[in-house]
């Protein structure tokens, strides 16, 4: 039995959309017309071991991103806990901490420092990041001039060069061209070989099946299936097909 | 880890941990402050020069208003010294309210001490303030060379030995501003209306502070009613200390003590308020 790297226990998250989403003074002082709660996650538990890739699948709004935010530690759950052992790198969105008006070079530093690196550590990794992002001279141009592909190549290469023990990914392989996608997969495999851990949220069922050892399927915030990724994907496909046939 | 213990050692340990985390990320604070300033001025032709140009233009405006339109006995040095000090605090307030909202992407994706955001904003304002003090000194020099008559313009002094007061005044104002910015940031997350109020708060605060009116006004018949309240304004003792350091006003230790108390109270209260709320911020974004 290898060491657990991510432990999620009985996670429970609820939102009160009316009160907690952009409540203005009027809404707060005035009558609260709606106090209905949305339960984003309920009773979610799983463990991911070191060196394992773990997939999370489910429909839009099933709670996948909320789950990842709890694991990343940016959202405090209402109940239960999510504990991560090791240095975490999160890729929930691309280009976090980037300021588009600044050059790519400057943003590499910003992104790395935002993720918790020291400047010296970014210095050390800079060449590698550059090589991977394939930007060449564009690195000294403002990032707002970048194409979407260039932007995501740089953002992804910063994230991968943080040398994380645990990588949290939210549906980001959808961007970039085919060769970049292949390189990203390779980088993730390298991470797994180094006993790293990956938590992988994706709509691409094929890559979850190919890439992950185990997976869970979330349905309206609850675990609908949990087990080897091939089986979970199969069960999910079946349910989607059934619903499509009905509708 | 999520256990809530109320023992003092528990809180002390958490505080020490928090400060350590902030210190570890000092380079990030710096890069964020510089990055935001550069981004703001990236598309302007003058770029970094705006750091100097902003205080110069600000003083020119007031010099025009109070030198020509309403001629008065306040000279430009008096105006500038008060204005720059005020501007530093006003920026902390405006920027603090925006600091969290503008960085929602960072907040939802990464775990770090949230106080970094108001801090980075404050460092950006601090650099601007230090540059503006340089501008003040330059104007003093120019006026000194042009006028050369200390009798007729008693307020055009070079900083005296009291300039060392800056070493106390600036850190104290920094603490005060951080507290104020944190309060603004804390309130602006659930109540975005705050952002609309702040310009008005700043404007009324400017008029209540001894910047465009002279201290002698408080002794006049009209000023008497206001006089007892004037010193309740934390910027009153602060500006007085700065003027002792910068333009040769008499130094009154009482003023320094008074502001130090303000800075400690607002600083500790504001930071505490913000840090206690940190965990909930992500729910409101």
Interface residues (C-beta under 8 A of the other chain):
Chain A: X15 X20 X21 X22 X23 X24 X25 X28 X69 X72 X73 X74 X75 X76 X81 X83 X88 X90 X92 X93 X96 X97 X99 X100 X101 X102 X106 X109 X110 X113 X114 X115 X116 X118 X119 X142
Chain B: X1 X2 X24 X25 X27 X28 X31 X32 X35 X36 X38 X39 X42 X43 X105 X106 X107 X108 X109 X110 X111 X112 X190 X191 X192 X193 X279 X280 X282 X283 X284
